[in-house]
Each structure stands twice: as structure tokens, then as C-alpha cells.
């Protein structure tokens, strides 16, 4: 996403024949910053668009260049914030930052985005419905239909103070799009 660091990694397989060791050099036009160059580099883009990154690997005798296409788009959370906060509020991370809570309802702004609730209106109810269903735990919530900058990763533990772990086979997830095409209901049930 725009203004977010992107790690580029080149995997080099080198036989070091003749004592020559291969090195890599990235070329990424349009970046505003990057970490030291080599097989691994971190870049940040200042403008949305399509970019081509090239990595050149050489051992002084042989040279290979490969390229990849990168599409950079505004982070959806930032676009959403722009519709919910004034220009002055957007400049203050205590008001509109991802972990701010301007309405003091205990729900951070990024979660308000995820659940499509109003970050300036006190929400007294939890966004989750939690129930015991057919001998299993079932949790449901309504969220934006597409949230490419957030990942739901359920975890479980045998006791609240025990180790928590994630494994996809532990949960059954289902999604139901809601009328209007903007939201969906997600239901997660512990596996049998």
C-alpha cells in the first residue's frame, strides 16, 4: 500500500565456482526510501501507480536480471479515514490514528473501520455475537465486505492464561454478503 514499507527479497543460488560470490542489486524507480541494497531491500512508494522493480545478480562473469510488477494503491483504511475525519483531525494521530479512540467507546479507529462503525459515535454494544451452539463456540460479526489491509486470524487456548495458538483446521469460517454490497456477516465456529 501507499506509504507502507514493502520488502523485496532475491533468492540467490550460487555455486561460488572459481571463488566468485554472486551479489544482487535492486533498482526500484519511484521509491521514496529504501534500506541498504543487496538481496533484500525495503522500499516505500510516495504515489499510487504501477511500478517495475528489477534485481540484477552478478558474479563478475555472469549477470542475470529479473523484474516484477508492483501495483501501489492507497491503503483502504486511509481512504476510509478521509471520509470520517476533517483535515485537521487527520493530522492528529491521537484523534484519527489507527489505535486512537476519539469517541472513547473502547473500540480503536482501525476496528471501527473494519466493522464500518462511526469512530466519532459512542458504540455501547460489542460488534461480536458470542454463543454456545450445538456444543461448540460460535462467534459472529458484521464487517466491510473487502478489507485488504486487515486479516482475521482466530486463536484458541484451553485456558485463558494458557498459550494461545492458531491453526486453520480448528475453526470453520463462513461469510454471508449483506444486501447493498458493502458489508458481510462472518461466522466462526470451533471445529468438531
Buried (B, 14 or more C-beta within 10 A) or exposed (E): BBEEEBEBEBEBEEEEEEEBEBBBBBBBEBBEEBBEBBBBBBBBBEEEEEBEBEBBBBBEEEEEEEEEEBEBEEBBBBEBBEEBBEEEBBEEEEBBBBEBBBBEBEBBBBBBBBBBBEBBEEBEEEBEEEEEEEEEEBBBBBBBEEBEBEEEEBEBEEEEEEEEEEEEEEBBEEEEEEEEEEBBBBBBBBEE
